[in-house]
Amino acid sequence: MSLRKIIDWQIAAADGQLFGTIASPFYQYYDIAGQWTWACDVDIGKDEVLRNVPVATSSREIIYAQEGMPVALNQMGPNKYAITGLSKKVQSTTHIIYVSFDDAFGRIVNTVTKGFIYRPVTYGELGTLLHGFGYGSLPYGARGKFDMQGNLVELLRSY
């Protein structure tokens, strides 16, 4: 096989593939084929979260995956993806280290981590996130998307 064919094969294989981060716990989902399947929500970056993404039945390594784990998605049809395995890439998370060089010495000036964390809203946060409403306006077990400083970006639907 020529090098050109290998490169073309890799490009074609990566064409229908996305990388994302698990953004919800796993749940059972009744798909359009009329079958129950395991699914979860996946953050693919660019402020986009795919909902009800099924887990491929042949992928055994997903059993141990939790929120925040990077996963690989393969295209199953137009605008339809399935989780096919774990990924070595973490989407939408970046760690930046600023370095200053003076003469022959370098020193770290600042470090910044950008990205998002998906976690349940704590009991103490339930009454403070929606000002003026108190407890009861958010269900217990609600999940949120937080930036790296701990600020709420958005509330995710609860299951």
CORHU-V411497 format. One record per backbone hydrogen bond with DSSP energy under -0.5 kcal/mol. NH is the residue of the N-H (numbers start at 1). CO is the residue of the C=O. If there is no record, write none. Layout:
NH|CO / NH|CO
This chain:
6|2 / 7|3 / 8|4 / 9|5 / 10|6 / 11|7 / 12|8 / 13|9 / 14|10 / 15|11 / 16|12 / 17|14 / 18|73 / 20|71 / 21|43 / 22|69 / 23|41 / 24|41 / 27|39 / 29|37 / 31|29 / 31|35 / 34|31 / 37|29 / 39|27 / 40|53 / 42|50 / 43|21 / 44|42 / 44|48 / 48|45 / 50|42 / 53|40 / 54|52 / 54|81 / 55|38 / 56|83 / 59|56 / 60|58 / 63|60 / 64|61 / 65|62 / 68|22 / 69|66 / 71|20 / 72|85 / 73|18 / 74|82 / 75|16 / 76|80 / 77|80 / 80|77 / 82|74 / 83|54 / 84|72 / 84|82 / 85|72 / 87|70 / 91|89 / 93|90 / 94|114 / 96|94 / 96|112 / 98|96 / 98|110 / 99|97 / 100|107 / 102|100 / 102|105 / 105|102 / 107|100 / 109|98 / 109|107 / 110|98 / 112|96 / 114|94 / 114|112 / 117|146 / 119|117 / 119|144 / 121|142 / 125|122 / 126|122 / 127|123 / 128|125 / 129|125 / 131|129 / 133|130 / 134|130 / 136|138 / 137|134 / 142|139 / 143|156 / 144|119 / 145|154 / 146|117 / 146|144 / 147|151 / 148|115 / 150|147 / 153|145 / 154|145 / 156|143
